[in-house]
């Protein structure tokens, strides 16, 4: 599938140029692009979707969830500005593909999935592809993973109505949180939150997006508070 993968990379790079007015980035870091070339997306989708693994679109992975569009994976990963020594928290393991991408770029990856069946599938896929060191947990991602905090970077792969306070608390000063925010089936936007060395948090809107909703008790609580 090398030709399909190369075509996808070219499409991602073209879309980066097209969306630069929103994102502020007309190209992604070479490390991110090379990682997308390396990680085999077809190993993280159901058998029936393998033939579509390298189209630039989300794909169903079961339990009402999707594997994100490759361009969005590239963008969100690039926005984290990862360093090789960073500790990263992912909320929403899904198929395990994003976790594999993170594992190529960071020192330690912790990932939380609320759906046990998906967590089990992701764990096996990650192990098969050589990413067995990714720490997986079944639970409510909105609560984060306090035992392993603070994190240099946090990525949320489902849309929250509000930014979960626990995730902001678990972000190390100088760290970044990338998260889609908005109502299910409504207007959503990708945001980047940066925590300063003094603990102050700034937020920047990046791009209109469409994600499946973040689920769990914490997500429902935040929704009621709006």
Secondary structure, DSSP 8 states (H G I E B T S, - for coil): -HHHHHHHHHHHHHHHHHTHHHHS-SS--HHHHHHHHHS-GGGGS-GGGGGGTTSSS-EEEETTEEE--HHHHHHHHHHTT--TT-EEEEE--TTSHHHHHHHHHSSEEEEEES-HHHHHHHHHHHHHTT-TTSEEEES-GGG--GGG--EEEEEEEEEESS--HHHHHTEEEEEEEEEEEE-TTS-EEEEEEEE-TTS-EEEEEEEEE---B--SHHHHHHHHH-
